[in-house]
Amino acid sequence: MNELPMQGRVALVAGASKGIGAATAEAFAAAGAAVALAARDIEALHAVASRIEANGGRALAIRTDVSDAESQLNLIDQTLDTFGRLDAAFNNATDGPRPGPLADIDPAEFDRGIATNIRGTFLGMKYQIPAMLRTGGGTIVNMASRAGLIGVANLGAYVAGKAGIIGLTRVAALDYADQGIRVNALAPGTILTHNLEAAGEQARRGAAAATPMGRIGTTADVAKTVLWLCSDQAAFITGIVVPIDGGQNAGVKPRQMSRQGG
């Protein structure tokens, strides 16, 4: 089995400055890919790039606003100028207003969430796809959420944005299915990122208890799924939404009551 299954390939990760994006970028590099890192926080990107290079990988940090067309085009141009090709992309950037009832959401904050999630994913694919077609195709994974599959109270902008990403993913998959490009989406449940870590131990216990598997997902769980979808092992898979949620999408599993007596 090839220990470097992404050797010779070039991957792009948007939203790579921390959490799931950083973990996935490092996983791509560990699998042999050269990686273009995109986010607004260039210092955080340089830190991720430094870790990749310290482990013998190749990385390029590019400050990017995914909601801006020129910024997305510059990201692709710099990736191609540096590495010569693009084989895989993970559109992971996300944003949105603080939780609150729908009527309390500020319209400008709603627009910001839609701009990053839907427009950002659209622009990413708009420029990634032509770059991939130049070398015969590629793979794209878009970051949706379990919240894009169900309704979640107080998350109007986030749910709308993630549901829109799922729709865009399916259309792009159909548009380019016969041209060597596969497009899929992820729908994670609760994943242990910096936000959940900051929420405290009680919040983490509650999140784990709400998951049929009884644990919280990790950034590595997500990164491994991205790499699998971008690998030849998933060569006949396109247009799907993959839940990474420890069984939450299957339904409700009540907590088991401890048995007493004989």
LUMMIRO-82316 format. One record per atom (N, C-alpha, C): residue number from 1; residue in three letters; atom name; x, y, z. Coordinates in steps of 0.2 Angstrom, whole numbers, always signed. Layout:
n, res, atom, east, north, up
NUM, Ala, CA, X, Y, Z
...
***
This chain:
n, res, atom, east, north, up
1, Met, N, +4, -6, +0
1, Met, CA, +0, +0, +0
1, Met, C, +4, +6, +0
2, Asn, N, +3, +11, -4
2, Asn, CA, +7, +17, -5
2, Asn, C, +6, +21, +2
3, Glu, N, +12, +23, +5
3, Glu, CA, +12, +27, +11
3, Glu, C, +11, +34, +9
4, Leu, N, +12, +36, +3
4, Leu, CA, +11, +43, +1
4, Leu, C, +6, +43, -4
5, Pro, N, -1, +42, -3
5, Pro, CA, -6, +41, -8
5, Pro, C, -7, +48, -12
6, Met, N, -5, +54, -10
6, Met, CA, -6, +60, -13
6, Met, C, +1, +63, -16
7, Gln, N, +6, +58, -16
7, Gln, CA, +12, +61, -19
7, Gln, C, +11, +63, -26
8, Gly, N, +14, +69, -28
8, Gly, CA, +14, +72, -34
8, Gly, C, +7, +76, -35
9, Arg, N, +3, +76, -30
9, Arg, CA, -3, +80, -31
9, Arg, C, -3, +87, -27
10, Val, N, -7, +91, -29
10, Val, CA, -8, +98, -26
10, Val, C, -15, +99, -23
11, Ala, N, -15, +101, -17
11, Ala, CA, -21, +102, -13
11, Ala, C, -22, +109, -11
12, Leu, N, -28, +111, -11
12, Leu, CA, -30, +118, -8
12, Leu, C, -34, +117, -3
13, Val, N, -33, +121, +3
13, Val, CA, -38, +121, +9
13, Val, C, -40, +128, +10
14, Ala, N, -46, +130, +9
14, Ala, CA, -48, +136, +12
14, Ala, C, -51, +136, +19
15, Gly, N, -49, +141, +23
15, Gly, CA, -51, +140, +30
15, Gly, C, -46, +136, +33
16, Ala, N, -40, +137, +32
16, Ala, CA, -34, +132, +34
16, Ala, C, -31, +135, +40
17, Ser, N, -33, +140, +43
17, Ser, CA, -29, +143, +48
17, Ser, C, -29, +140, +55
18, Lys, N, -34, +136, +56
18, Lys, CA, -35, +132, +62
18, Lys, C, -40, +127, +62
19, Gly, N, -41, +123, +67
19, Gly, CA, -46, +118, +68
19, Gly, C, -46, +113, +62
20, Ile, N, -52, +111, +59
20, Ile, CA, -53, +106, +54
20, Ile, C, -48, +108, +48
21, Gly, N, -48, +114, +46
21, Gly, CA, -44, +116, +40
21, Gly, C, -37, +115, +41
22, Ala, N, -34, +117, +46
22, Ala, CA, -27, +116, +48
22, Ala, C, -26, +108, +48
23, Ala, N, -30, +104, +52
23, Ala, CA, -29, +97, +52
23, Ala, C, -29, +94, +45
24, Thr, N, -33, +96, +41
24, Thr, CA, -34, +93, +34
24, Thr, C, -28, +95, +30
25, Ala, N, -26, +101, +31
25, Ala, CA, -20, +103, +27
25, Ala, C, -14, +99, +29
26, Glu, N, -13, +98, +35
26, Glu, CA, -7, +94, +37
26, Glu, C, -8, +87, +35
27, Ala, N, -14, +84, +35
27, Ala, CA, -15, +77, +33
27, Ala, C, -14, +77, +25
28, Phe, N, -16, +81, +21
28, Phe, CA, -14, +81, +14
28, Phe, C, -6, +81, +13
29, Ala, N, -3, +85, +17
29, Ala, CA, +4, +86, +17
29, Ala, C, +8, +79, +19
30, Ala, N, +5, +76, +24
30, Ala, CA, +8, +70, +27
30, Ala, C, +7, +64, +22
31, Ala, N, +2, +65, +17
31, Ala, CA, +0, +60, +12
31, Ala, C, +4, +61, +6
32, Gly, N, +8, +67, +6
32, Gly, CA, +13, +68, +0
32, Gly, C, +11, +74, -4
33, Ala, N, +5, +77, -3
33, Ala, CA, +3, +83, -7
33, Ala, C, +6, +89, -5
34, Ala, N, +8, +93, -10
34, Ala, CA, +9, +100, -9
34, Ala, C, +3, +104, -8
35, Val, N, +3, +109, -3
35, Val, CA, -4, +111, +0
35, Val, C, -3, +119, -1
36, Ala, N, -9, +122, -4
36, Ala, CA, -10, +129, -4
36, Ala, C, -15, +130, +2
37, Leu, N, -13, +135, +7
37, Leu, CA, -17, +136, +13
37, Leu, C, -20, +143, +12
38, Ala, N, -27, +144, +13
38, Ala, CA, -30, +150, +12
38, Ala, C, -34, +152, +18
39, Ala, N, -34, +158, +20
39, Ala, CA, -38, +161, +25
39, Ala, C, -37, +168, +26
40, Arg, N, -41, +172, +30
40, Arg, CA, -39, +179, +31
40, Arg, C, -33, +180, +36
41, Asp, N, -32, +176, +40
41, Asp, CA, -27, +176, +45
41, Asp, C, -20, +174, +43
42, Ile, N, -16, +178, +40
42, Ile, CA, -10, +176, +37
42, Ile, C, -5, +173, +42
43, Glu, N, -5, +176, +48
43, Glu, CA, +0, +174, +53
43, Glu, C, -2, +167, +55
44, Ala, N, -8, +165, +56
44, Ala, CA, -10, +158, +58
44, Ala, C, -8, +154, +52
45, Leu, N, -9, +156, +46
45, Leu, CA, -8, +152, +40
45, Leu, C, +0, +150, +40
46, His, N, +4, +155, +41
46, His, CA, +11, +154, +41
46, His, C, +13, +149, +47
47, Ala, N, +9, +149, +52
47, Ala, CA, +11, +144, +58
47, Ala, C, +9, +137, +55
48, Val, N, +4, +136, +52
48, Val, CA, +2, +130, +49
48, Val, C, +7, +127, +44
49, Ala, N, +9, +132, +39
49, Ala, CA, +14, +131, +34
49, Ala, C, +21, +129, +37
50, Ser, N, +22, +132, +43
50, Ser, CA, +29, +130, +46
50, Ser, C, +29, +123, +49
51, Arg, N, +23, +121, +51
51, Arg, CA, +23, +114, +54
51, Arg, C, +23, +109, +48
52, Ile, N, +20, +111, +43
52, Ile, CA, +20, +106, +37
52, Ile, C, +27, +106, +34
53, Glu, N, +31, +111, +34
53, Glu, CA, +38, +111, +31
53, Glu, C, +42, +108, +36
54, Ala, N, +41, +109, +43
54, Ala, CA, +45, +106, +48
54, Ala, C, +45, +98, +47
55, Asn, N, +40, +96, +44
55, Asn, CA, +39, +88, +43
55, Asn, C, +41, +86, +36
56, Gly, N, +44, +90, +33
56, Gly, CA, +46, +89, +26
56, Gly, C, +41, +90, +20
57, Gly, N, +36, +93, +22
57, Gly, CA, +31, +94, +17
57, Gly, C, +32, +101, +13
58, Arg, N, +27, +102, +8
58, Arg, CA, +28, +109, +5
58, Arg, C, +21, +112, +6
59, Ala, N, +21, +119, +7
59, Ala, CA, +15, +123, +9
59, Ala, C, +16, +130, +7
60, Leu, N, +11, +133, +5
60, Leu, CA, +10, +140, +2
60, Leu, C, +5, +143, +6
61, Ala, N, +6, +148, +10
61, Ala, CA, +1, +152, +13
61, Ala, C, -1, +158, +9
62, Ile, N, -8, +159, +8
62, Ile, CA, -10, +164, +4
62, Ile, C, -16, +168, +8
63, Arg, N, -16, +174, +9
63, Arg, CA, -21, +177, +13
63, Arg, C, -27, +178, +8
64, Thr, N, -33, +176, +10
64, Thr, CA, -38, +175, +5
64, Thr, C, -45, +177, +9
65, Asp, N, -49, +181, +6
65, Asp, CA, -56, +182, +8
65, Asp, C, -60, +178, +3
66, Val, N, -63, +173, +5
66, Val, CA, -67, +168, +0
66, Val, C, -73, +171, -3
67, Ser, N, -75, +177, +0
67, Ser, CA, -81, +180, -2
67, Ser, C, -80, +185, -8
68, Asp, N, -73, +186, -9
68, Asp, CA, -71, +191, -14
68, Asp, C, -68, +187, -20
69, Ala, N, -71, +189, -26
69, Ala, CA, -69, +185, -32
69, Ala, C, -62, +186, -34
70, Glu, N, -59, +192, -34
70, Glu, CA, -52, +193, -35
70, Glu, C, -48, +190, -30
71, Ser, N, -50, +189, -24
71, Ser, CA, -45, +186, -19
71, Ser, C, -45, +178, -21
72, Gln, N, -51, +176, -23
72, Gln, CA, -51, +168, -25
72, Gln, C, -47, +167, -31
73, Leu, N, -48, +172, -36
73, Leu, CA, -44, +171, -42
73, Leu, C, -36, +171, -41
74, Asn, N, -34, +176, -36
74, Asn, CA, -27, +176, -34
74, Asn, C, -25, +170, -31
75, Leu, N, -29, +167, -27
75, Leu, CA, -27, +161, -23
75, Leu, C, -26, +155, -29
76, Ile, N, -30, +155, -34
76, Ile, CA, -29, +150, -39
76, Ile, C, -22, +151, -43
77, Asp, N, -22, +158, -45
77, Asp, CA, -16, +160, -49
77, Asp, C, -9, +158, -45
78, Gln, N, -9, +160, -38
78, Gln, CA, -3, +159, -35
78, Gln, C, -2, +151, -34
79, Thr, N, -7, +147, -33
79, Thr, CA, -6, +140, -32
79, Thr, C, -3, +137, -39
80, Leu, N, -6, +139, -44
80, Leu, CA, -3, +137, -51
80, Leu, C, +4, +139, -52
81, Asp, N, +5, +145, -51
81, Asp, CA, +12, +148, -52
81, Asp, C, +17, +144, -48
82, Thr, N, +15, +142, -42
82, Thr, CA, +20, +139, -37
82, Thr, C, +20, +132, -38
83, Phe, N, +15, +128, -39
83, Phe, CA, +15, +121, -39
83, Phe, C, +13, +118, -46
84, Gly, N, +10, +122, -51
84, Gly, CA, +9, +120, -58
84, Gly, C, +3, +117, -59
85, Arg, N, -1, +115, -54
85, Arg, CA, -7, +111, -55
85, Arg, C, -12, +112, -49
86, Leu, N, -18, +109, -49
86, Leu, CA, -22, +109, -44
86, Leu, C, -26, +102, -45
87, Asp, N, -26, +98, -40
87, Asp, CA, -29, +91, -40
87, Asp, C, -35, +90, -35
88, Ala, N, -35, +94, -29
88, Ala, CA, -40, +93, -24
88, Ala, C, -41, +100, -21
89, Ala, N, -47, +101, -19
89, Ala, CA, -49, +107, -15
89, Ala, C, -54, +105, -9
90, Phe, N, -52, +108, -4
90, Phe, CA, -57, +108, +2
90, Phe, C, -59, +115, +4
91, Asn, N, -66, +116, +2
91, Asn, CA, -69, +123, +4
91, Asn, C, -72, +123, +11
92, Asn, N, -68, +125, +16
92, Asn, CA, -69, +124, +23
92, Asn, C, -71, +130, +26
93, Ala, N, -70, +136, +23
93, Ala, CA, -71, +143, +27
93, Ala, C, -78, +143, +29
94, Thr, N, -80, +146, +35
94, Thr, CA, -86, +147, +37
94, Thr, C, -87, +154, +41
95, Asp, N, -93, +156, +42
95, Asp, CA, -94, +162, +46
95, Asp, C, -101, +163, +47
96, Gly, N, -103, +168, +51
96, Gly, CA, -110, +169, +52
96, Gly, C, -111, +173, +59
97, Pro, N, -117, +175, +60
97, Pro, CA, -119, +179, +66
97, Pro, C, -119, +174, +72
98, Arg, N, -119, +178, +78
98, Arg, CA, -120, +174, +84
98, Arg, C, -127, +171, +84
99, Pro, N, -128, +165, +88
99, Pro, CA, -135, +162, +88
99, Pro, C, -140, +167, +91
100, Gly, N, -146, +166, +88
100, Gly, CA, -152, +170, +90
100, Gly, C, -158, +169, +86
101, Pro, N, -164, +170, +89
101, Pro, CA, -170, +169, +85
101, Pro, C, -170, +173, +78
102, Leu, N, -173, +170, +73
102, Leu, CA, -172, +173, +66
102, Leu, C, -174, +180, +66
103, Ala, N, -179, +182, +69
103, Ala, CA, -181, +189, +69
103, Ala, C, -176, +194, +72
104, Asp, N, -172, +191, +76
104, Asp, CA, -167, +196, +79
104, Asp, C, -160, +196, +75
105, Ile, N, -159, +192, +70
105, Ile, CA, -153, +192, +66
105, Ile, C, -153, +199, +62
106, Asp, N, -147, +202, +63
106, Asp, CA, -146, +208, +59
106, Asp, C, -145, +206, +52
107, Pro, N, -148, +210, +47
107, Pro, CA, -147, +208, +40
107, Pro, C, -140, +208, +38
108, Ala, N, -136, +213, +40
108, Ala, CA, -129, +213, +38
108, Ala, C, -125, +207, +40
109, Glu, N, -127, +205, +46
109, Glu, CA, -124, +199, +49
109, Glu, C, -126, +192, +45
110, Phe, N, -132, +192, +43
110, Phe, CA, -135, +187, +39
110, Phe, C, -131, +187, +32
111, Asp, N, -131, +193, +29
111, Asp, CA, -127, +193, +23
111, Asp, C, -120, +191, +23
112, Arg, N, -117, +192, +29
112, Arg, CA, -110, +190, +30
112, Arg, C, -109, +182, +30
113, Gly, N, -114, +179, +33
113, Gly, CA, -114, +172, +34
113, Gly, C, -115, +169, +27
114, Ile, N, -120, +172, +23
114, Ile, CA, -121, +169, +16
114, Ile, C, -115, +170, +12
115, Ala, N, -112, +176, +13
115, Ala, CA, -107, +178, +8
115, Ala, C, -101, +173, +9
116, Thr, N, -99, +171, +15
116, Thr, CA, -94, +166, +16
116, Thr, C, -96, +159, +15
117, Asn, N, -102, +157, +17
117, Asn, CA, -103, +150, +16
117, Asn, C, -105, +149, +8
118, Ile, N, -110, +152, +6
118, Ile, CA, -113, +151, -1
118, Ile, C, -109, +154, -6
119, Arg, N, -108, +161, -6
119, Arg, CA, -104, +164, -11
119, Arg, C, -97, +161, -11
120, Gly, N, -94, +160, -5
120, Gly, CA, -87, +158, -4
120, Gly, C, -86, +151, -8
121, Thr, N, -91, +147, -6
121, Thr, CA, -90, +140, -9
121, Thr, C, -91, +140, -17
122, Phe, N, -96, +145, -19
122, Phe, CA, -97, +145, -26
122, Phe, C, -91, +148, -30
123, Leu, N, -88, +154, -27
123, Leu, CA, -82, +156, -30
123, Leu, C, -76, +152, -30
124, Gly, N, -76, +148, -24
124, Gly, CA, -70, +143, -24
124, Gly, C, -71, +138, -30
125, Met, N, -77, +135, -31
125, Met, CA, -77, +130, -36
125, Met, C, -77, +133, -43
126, Lys, N, -79, +140, -44
126, Lys, CA, -79, +143, -50
126, Lys, C, -72, +143, -53
127, Tyr, N, -67, +145, -48
127, Tyr, CA, -60, +145, -51
127, Tyr, C, -56, +139, -50
128, Gln, N, -58, +135, -45
128, Gln, CA, -55, +128, -44
128, Gln, C, -56, +124, -50
129, Ile, N, -62, +123, -53
129, Ile, CA, -64, +119, -58
129, Ile, C, -60, +120, -64
130, Pro, N, -60, +126, -67
130, Pro, CA, -55, +127, -73
130, Pro, C, -48, +125, -72
131, Ala, N, -45, +126, -66
131, Ala, CA, -38, +124, -65
131, Ala, C, -38, +117, -65
132, Met, N, -43, +113, -62
132, Met, CA, -42, +106, -62
132, Met, C, -43, +103, -69
133, Leu, N, -48, +106, -73
133, Leu, CA, -49, +104, -80
133, Leu, C, -43, +104, -84
134, Arg, N, -38, +109, -83
134, Arg, CA, -32, +109, -87
134, Arg, C, -28, +103, -86
135, Thr, N, -28, +99, -81
135, Thr, CA, -24, +93, -80
135, Thr, C, -28, +87, -80
136, Gly, N, -34, +87, -82
136, Gly, CA, -38, +81, -83
136, Gly, C, -43, +80, -78
137, Gly, N, -44, +84, -73
137, Gly, CA, -49, +83, -68
137, Gly, C, -46, +84, -61
138, Gly, N, -51, +83, -56
138, Gly, CA, -49, +83, -49
138, Gly, C, -55, +82, -44
139, Thr, N, -54, +83, -38
139, Thr, CA, -59, +82, -33
139, Thr, C, -60, +88, -29
140, Ile, N, -66, +90, -27
140, Ile, CA, -68, +95, -22
140, Ile, C, -72, +92, -17
141, Val, N, -71, +95, -11
141, Val, CA, -75, +93, -5
141, Val, C, -77, +100, -2
142, Asn, N, -83, +101, -1
142, Asn, CA, -86, +107, +2
142, Asn, C, -88, +105, +9
143, Met, N, -87, +110, +14
143, Met, CA, -89, +109, +21
143, Met, C, -96, +112, +22
144, Ala, N, -101, +107, +23
144, Ala, CA, -108, +109, +25
144, Ala, C, -108, +107, +32
145, Ser, N, -113, +104, +34
145, Ser, CA, -114, +103, +42
145, Ser, C, -121, +99, +42
146, Arg, N, -121, +95, +48
146, Arg, CA, -127, +92, +49
146, Arg, C, -133, +97, +50
147, Ala, N, -131, +103, +52
147, Ala, CA, -136, +109, +52
147, Ala, C, -139, +111, +45
148, Gly, N, -135, +109, +40
148, Gly, CA, -138, +110, +33
148, Gly, C, -143, +104, +31
149, Leu, N, -143, +99, +35
149, Leu, CA, -148, +94, +33
149, Leu, C, -154, +94, +38
150, Ile, N, -154, +97, +43
150, Ile, CA, -160, +98, +48
150, Ile, C, -160, +105, +50
151, Gly, N, -166, +107, +53
151, Gly, CA, -167, +114, +56
151, Gly, C, -164, +114, +63
152, Val, N, -160, +119, +65
152, Val, CA, -157, +120, +71
152, Val, C, -160, +127, +74
153, Ala, N, -163, +127, +79
153, Ala, CA, -165, +133, +82
153, Ala, C, -160, +139, +83
154, Asn, N, -161, +145, +82
154, Asn, CA, -157, +150, +83
154, Asn, C, -151, +151, +78
155, Leu, N, -151, +147, +73
155, Leu, CA, -145, +147, +68
155, Leu, C, -148, +148, +61
156, Gly, N, -152, +153, +60
156, Gly, CA, -155, +154, +54
156, Gly, C, -150, +155, +48
157, Ala, N, -145, +159, +49
157, Ala, CA, -140, +161, +44
157, Ala, C, -136, +155, +43
158, Tyr, N, -133, +151, +48
158, Tyr, CA, -129, +146, +47
158, Tyr, C, -132, +140, +44
159, Val, N, -139, +138, +46
159, Val, CA, -142, +133, +42
159, Val, C, -143, +135, +35
160, Ala, N, -145, +141, +34
160, Ala, CA, -147, +143, +27
160, Ala, C, -140, +142, +23
161, Gly, N, -135, +144, +25
161, Gly, CA, -128, +144, +22
161, Gly, C, -126, +137, +20
162, Lys, N, -127, +132, +25
162, Lys, CA, -124, +126, +25
162, Lys, C, -129, +122, +20
163, Ala, N, -136, +123, +20
163, Ala, CA, -140, +120, +16
163, Ala, C, -139, +122, +8
164, Gly, N, -137, +129, +8
164, Gly, CA, -135, +131, +1
164, Gly, C, -129, +128, -2
165, Ile, N, -124, +126, +3
165, Ile, CA, -118, +123, +0
165, Ile, C, -120, +116, -2
166, Ile, N, -124, +112, +1
166, Ile, CA, -126, +106, -1
166, Ile, C, -129, +106, -8
167, Gly, N, -133, +111, -9
167, Gly, CA, -136, +112, -16
167, Gly, C, -131, +113, -21
168, Leu, N, -127, +118, -20
168, Leu, CA, -121, +119, -24
168, Leu, C, -117, +113, -26
169, Thr, N, -116, +109, -21
169, Thr, CA, -112, +103, -22
169, Thr, C, -115, +98, -27
170, Arg, N, -121, +97, -26
170, Arg, CA, -125, +93, -30
170, Arg, C, -125, +95, -37
171, Val, N, -126, +102, -38
171, Val, CA, -126, +104, -45
171, Val, C, -119, +104, -48
172, Ala, N, -114, +106, -45
172, Ala, CA, -107, +105, -48
172, Ala, C, -105, +98, -49
173, Ala, N, -107, +93, -45
173, Ala, CA, -106, +86, -46
173, Ala, C, -109, +84, -53
174, Leu, N, -115, +86, -54
174, Leu, CA, -119, +84, -60
174, Leu, C, -116, +88, -66
175, Asp, N, -114, +94, -65
175, Asp, CA, -111, +98, -71
175, Asp, C, -105, +95, -74
176, Tyr, N, -101, +92, -69
176, Tyr, CA, -94, +90, -71
176, Tyr, C, -92, +83, -70
177, Ala, N, -98, +79, -69
177, Ala, CA, -97, +72, -68
177, Ala, C, -94, +68, -74
178, Asp, N, -95, +70, -80
178, Asp, CA, -92, +67, -86
178, Asp, C, -86, +71, -88
179, Gln, N, -83, +75, -84
179, Gln, CA, -77, +79, -86
179, Gln, C, -71, +77, -81
180, Gly, N, -71, +72, -77
180, Gly, CA, -66, +70, -72
180, Gly, C, -66, +74, -66
181, Ile, N, -71, +78, -64
181, Ile, CA, -71, +81, -58
181, Ile, C, -77, +78, -53
182, Arg, N, -75, +77, -47
182, Arg, CA, -80, +74, -42
182, Arg, C, -80, +79, -37
183, Val, N, -87, +80, -35
183, Val, CA, -88, +85, -30
183, Val, C, -93, +82, -24
184, Asn, N, -90, +83, -18
184, Asn, CA, -94, +80, -13
184, Asn, C, -94, +85, -7
185, Ala, N, -99, +84, -2
185, Ala, CA, -99, +88, +4
185, Ala, C, -99, +84, +10
186, Leu, N, -97, +87, +16
186, Leu, CA, -97, +84, +22
186, Leu, C, -102, +87, +26
187, Ala, N, -105, +83, +31
187, Ala, CA, -110, +86, +36
187, Ala, C, -108, +84, +43
188, Pro, N, -103, +87, +46
188, Pro, CA, -101, +85, +52
188, Pro, C, -106, +86, +58
189, Gly, N, -106, +82, +63
189, Gly, CA, -110, +84, +69
189, Gly, C, -106, +88, +73
190, Thr, N, -105, +86, +80
190, Thr, CA, -101, +89, +85
190, Thr, C, -94, +87, +84
191, Ile, N, -90, +92, +83
191, Ile, CA, -82, +90, +82
191, Ile, C, -79, +95, +87
192, Leu, N, -74, +92, +90
192, Leu, CA, -70, +95, +95
192, Leu, C, -65, +100, +92
193, Thr, N, -67, +106, +91
193, Thr, CA, -63, +112, +89
193, Thr, C, -62, +117, +94
194, His, N, -59, +122, +93
194, His, CA, -57, +127, +98
194, His, C, -63, +130, +101
195, Asn, N, -69, +130, +97
195, Asn, CA, -75, +133, +100
195, Asn, C, -78, +129, +106
196, Leu, N, -78, +122, +104
196, Leu, CA, -80, +117, +109
196, Leu, C, -76, +117, +115
197, Glu, N, -69, +117, +114
197, Glu, CA, -64, +117, +119
197, Glu, C, -65, +123, +124
198, Ala, N, -67, +129, +121
198, Ala, CA, -68, +135, +125
198, Ala, C, -74, +134, +129
199, Ala, N, -79, +130, +127
199, Ala, CA, -86, +130, +130
199, Ala, C, -85, +126, +137
200, Gly, N, -80, +122, +138
200, Gly, CA, -79, +119, +144
200, Gly, C, -81, +112, +145
201, Glu, N, -79, +109, +150
201, Glu, CA, -80, +101, +150
201, Glu, C, -87, +99, +151
202, Gln, N, -91, +103, +154
202, Gln, CA, -98, +101, +154
202, Gln, C, -102, +101, +148
203, Ala, N, -100, +106, +143
203, Ala, CA, -103, +107, +137
203, Ala, C, -100, +101, +133
204, Arg, N, -94, +99, +133
204, Arg, CA, -91, +93, +130
204, Arg, C, -95, +87, +132
205, Arg, N, -96, +86, +138
205, Arg, CA, -99, +80, +141
205, Arg, C, -106, +79, +138
206, Gly, N, -110, +85, +138
206, Gly, CA, -117, +85, +135
206, Gly, C, -117, +83, +128
207, Ala, N, -112, +86, +124
207, Ala, CA, -111, +85, +117
207, Ala, C, -110, +77, +115
208, Ala, N, -106, +74, +119
208, Ala, CA, -104, +67, +119
208, Ala, C, -110, +63, +120
209, Ala, N, -114, +65, +125
209, Ala, CA, -120, +61, +127
209, Ala, C, -125, +61, +122
210, Ala, N, -125, +67, +118
210, Ala, CA, -130, +67, +113
210, Ala, C, -129, +63, +106
211, Thr, N, -123, +60, +106
211, Thr, CA, -121, +57, +101
211, Thr, C, -121, +49, +102
212, Pro, N, -124, +45, +97
212, Pro, CA, -125, +38, +98
212, Pro, C, -119, +35, +100
213, Met, N, -113, +37, +97
213, Met, CA, -107, +33, +98
213, Met, C, -104, +35, +105
214, Gly, N, -107, +40, +108
214, Gly, CA, -105, +42, +115
214, Gly, C, -98, +46, +115
215, Arg, N, -96, +49, +110
215, Arg, CA, -90, +53, +110
215, Arg, C, -91, +59, +105
216, Ile, N, -87, +64, +106
216, Ile, CA, -86, +69, +101
216, Ile, C, -82, +68, +95
217, Gly, N, -83, +70, +89
217, Gly, CA, -79, +69, +84
217, Gly, C, -72, +73, +84
218, Thr, N, -67, +71, +81
218, Thr, CA, -61, +75, +81
218, Thr, C, -59, +78, +74
219, Thr, N, -55, +83, +74
219, Thr, CA, -53, +85, +68
219, Thr, C, -50, +80, +63
220, Ala, N, -46, +75, +66
220, Ala, CA, -44, +70, +62
220, Ala, C, -49, +65, +59
221, Asp, N, -55, +65, +62
221, Asp, CA, -60, +61, +59
221, Asp, C, -62, +64, +53
222, Val, N, -63, +71, +53
222, Val, CA, -65, +75, +47
222, Val, C, -59, +74, +42
223, Ala, N, -53, +76, +44
223, Ala, CA, -47, +76, +39
223, Ala, C, -47, +69, +35
224, Lys, N, -48, +64, +39
224, Lys, CA, -47, +57, +35
224, Lys, C, -52, +56, +30
225, Thr, N, -58, +59, +32
225, Thr, CA, -64, +58, +27
225, Thr, C, -63, +62, +21
226, Val, N, -60, +68, +21
226, Val, CA, -58, +73, +16
226, Val, C, -53, +69, +11
227, Leu, N, -48, +66, +14
227, Leu, CA, -43, +63, +10
227, Leu, C, -46, +57, +7
228, Trp, N, -50, +53, +10
228, Trp, CA, -53, +47, +7
228, Trp, C, -57, +50, +1
229, Leu, N, -61, +55, +1
229, Leu, CA, -65, +57, -4
229, Leu, C, -61, +60, -10
230, Cys, N, -55, +62, -8
230, Cys, CA, -51, +65, -13
230, Cys, C, -46, +59, -16
231, Ser, N, -47, +53, -14
231, Ser, CA, -42, +48, -16
231, Ser, C, -45, +44, -21
232, Asp, N, -41, +40, -24
232, Asp, CA, -44, +35, -30
232, Asp, C, -48, +30, -27
233, Gln, N, -48, +29, -20
233, Gln, CA, -53, +24, -17
233, Gln, C, -60, +26, -18
234, Ala, N, -61, +33, -19
234, Ala, CA, -68, +35, -19
234, Ala, C, -69, +37, -27
235, Ala, N, -66, +34, -31
235, Ala, CA, -66, +36, -38
235, Ala, C, -73, +36, -42
236, Phe, N, -78, +33, -39
236, Phe, CA, -85, +32, -42
236, Phe, C, -90, +36, -37
237, Ile, N, -87, +40, -33
237, Ile, CA, -92, +44, -29
237, Ile, C, -92, +51, -30
238, Thr, N, -98, +54, -32
238, Thr, CA, -99, +61, -33
238, Thr, C, -106, +63, -31
239, Gly, N, -106, +69, -29
239, Gly, CA, -113, +72, -27
239, Gly, C, -116, +70, -21
240, Ile, N, -112, +67, -16
240, Ile, CA, -115, +65, -10
240, Ile, C, -114, +69, -4
241, Val, N, -117, +68, +1
241, Val, CA, -116, +72, +7
241, Val, C, -114, +67, +13
242, Val, N, -108, +67, +16
242, Val, CA, -106, +62, +20
242, Val, C, -107, +65, +27
243, Pro, N, -111, +62, +31
243, Pro, CA, -112, +64, +38
243, Pro, C, -106, +61, +42
244, Ile, N, -103, +65, +46
244, Ile, CA, -98, +63, +51
244, Ile, C, -100, +65, +58
245, Asp, N, -104, +61, +61
245, Asp, CA, -108, +63, +67
245, Asp, C, -109, +58, +72
246, Gly, N, -106, +52, +71
246, Gly, CA, -106, +47, +77
246, Gly, C, -113, +44, +77
247, Gly, N, -117, +44, +71
247, Gly, CA, -123, +41, +71
247, Gly, C, -129, +45, +72
248, Gln, N, -128, +52, +73
248, Gln, CA, -134, +56, +74
248, Gln, C, -139, +56, +68
249, Asn, N, -136, +56, +62
249, Asn, CA, -140, +56, +56
249, Asn, C, -145, +50, +56
250, Ala, N, -143, +45, +59
250, Ala, CA, -147, +39, +59
250, Ala, C, -154, +39, +63
251, Gly, N, -154, +43, +68
251, Gly, CA, -159, +44, +73
251, Gly, C, -157, +45, +80
252, Val, N, -162, +44, +84
252, Val, CA, -161, +45, +91
252, Val, C, -160, +39, +95
253, Lys, N, -154, +39, +99
253, Lys, CA, -153, +33, +103
253, Lys, C, -153, +35, +111
254, Pro, N, -158, +33, +114
254, Pro, CA, -159, +36, +121
254, Pro, C, -153, +33, +125
255, Arg, N, -152, +36, +131
255, Arg, CA, -147, +34, +135
255, Arg, C, -149, +27, +138
256, Gln, N, -145, +23, +139
256, Gln, CA, -146, +16, +142
256, Gln, C, -147, +17, +149
257, Met, N, -152, +14, +152
257, Met, CA, -153, +15, +159
257, Met, C, -149, +9, +162
258, Ser, N, -146, +10, +168
258, Ser, CA, -142, +5, +171
258, Ser, C, -147, +0, +174
259, Arg, N, -145, -7, +173
259, Arg, CA, -150, -12, +176
259, Arg, C, -148, -13, +183
260, Gln, N, -153, -14, +187
260, Gln, CA, -152, -16, +194
260, Gln, C, -156, -22, +196
261, Gly, N, -154, -26, +200
261, Gly, CA, -157, -32, +202
261, Gly, C, -156, -38, +197
262, Gly, N, -159, -44, +198
262, Gly, CA, -158, -49, +194
262, Gly, C, -163, -50, +189
***
